[in-house]
């Protein structure tokens, strides 16, 4: 099923609510494949969050991204992020 990066139900995490750029603190309430459900500290909740939008508190993004990695990427200088895949490095 793929690597969950040490995430378990109850893990404290930071996630990008709605796929936005900002990270918000919360806890995992369920895991399913490469998606998780999160209850955020502010009371919001979200399900089917792709694993790539979730990190452990304080975790930093990798500097080198391998080909084939699923990512969210900006395009054309705008603020919106789009699902994408690294095709070459």
C-alpha positions in Angstrom: 0.0 0.0 0.0 2.9 2.4 0.3 4.7 4.3 3.0 2.6 6.2 5.6 5.7 7.8 7.0 5.1 6.7 10.6 1.5 8.0 10.6 -1.0 6.2 12.8 -4.5 7.0 14.1 -4.1 9.6 16.8 -0.8 11.0 15.4 -0.4 14.8 15.7 0.2 16.2 12.2 0.2 19.3 10.2 -1.8 19.3 7.0 -2.8 21.6 4.2 -6.6 22.1 4.7 -8.3 22.0 1.3 -5.0 21.7 -0.5 -4.1 25.3 0.3 -0.5 26.4 1.0 -0.8 26.9 4.8 -0.2 24.1 7.3 -2.7 23.5 10.1 -2.3 21.4 13.2 -4.5 18.4 13.8 -4.8 14.7 14.6 -5.3 11.7 12.3 -8.7 10.1 12.9 -8.4 7.3 10.2 -6.1 6.0 7.6 -7.1 4.4 4.2 -4.5 3.6 1.6 -2.7 6.8 0.8 -5.3 9.1 2.3 -6.1 10.1 5.9 -8.9 11.8 7.8 -7.9 14.7 10.1 -9.6 16.6 12.9 -8.0 20.0 13.1 -7.2 21.8 16.3 -9.6 24.6 15.4 -12.5 22.1 15.2 -12.6 21.6 11.4 -12.4 18.1 10.0 -11.4 16.7 6.6 -11.4 13.3 5.1 -9.6 11.7 2.1 -6.6 14.0 2.5 -3.8 12.8 0.2 -0.7 11.7 2.2 1.4 14.3 0.3 -0.6 17.1 2.1 0.2 15.7 5.6 3.4 15.9 7.5 4.6 15.3 11.1 5.0 18.5 13.1 8.2 20.4 12.1 8.9 18.0 9.2 10.5 19.8 6.3 10.0 19.2 2.6 12.7 17.2 0.8 15.2 19.3 -1.2 15.5 16.7 -4.0 12.4 15.2 -5.4 12.6 11.9 -7.3 11.0 11.3 -10.7 7.5 9.8 -10.2 6.8 11.5 -6.9 3.2 12.9 -6.7 3.2 16.6 -5.6 1.1 19.7 -5.5 2.7 22.4 -7.7 2.2 26.1 -8.4 1.8 27.2 -12.0 2.4 30.6 -13.6 3.1 32.4 -10.4 -0.4 32.1 -9.0 -1.3 31.0 -5.5 -3.3 28.0 -6.5 -1.7 24.5 -6.3 -2.4 21.7 -8.7 -1.9 17.9 -8.4 1.2 16.9 -10.5 4.0 14.4 -10.8 7.7 15.0 -11.0 8.7 13.7 -14.5 12.4 14.3 -14.4 15.2 15.8 -12.3 
